Amino acid sequence: VGMRYFHCKKNPHHMPTVNVDKLWSIVGLEQRKEYLKKNDGTVPLLDVTAHGFFKVLGKGKLPKQPIAVKAKFFSKQAEEKI
């Protein structure tokens, strides 16, 4: 029969990723312009887990406009850029 594997998880390492340069495309242009007009210091909160991504990687560049990102995992370069 072979070795038994109790509590077998089918794919425990599944982790869809998104790069830093694609974050603003998830938010959308209208929302970006809306937060650019505000002067009270509010920034958009982007929950990438709601869009199907779990990890944010640090490839690419972000614009000067600040953004708050919520994800399960961040790479070291992504943390520095955000």
Phi, psi and omega in degrees: 000328179098183180288138174274145181234096182287142180054057181285118175266128188294315181214080184285346183257014179290119183212091176296140185241159174222144180270160182299324183289347179262359185295318182289335176289335176287321182293312181109152184288323182295315180292327179294317178293324180297315180285339177290328180285332183288138180248004184274005176089007178282142179236153179289140175260119182252115177263100184285340177291332177290338178263005174096010179248144181248333185233140177252125180256163190261026180278135176098185182236149175261150172291172183292341181291128182287154179212145176253128185241134177246120180210169179282322184225146175229144171279165182296320180292325178293321178297320180294322183283328181275000000 
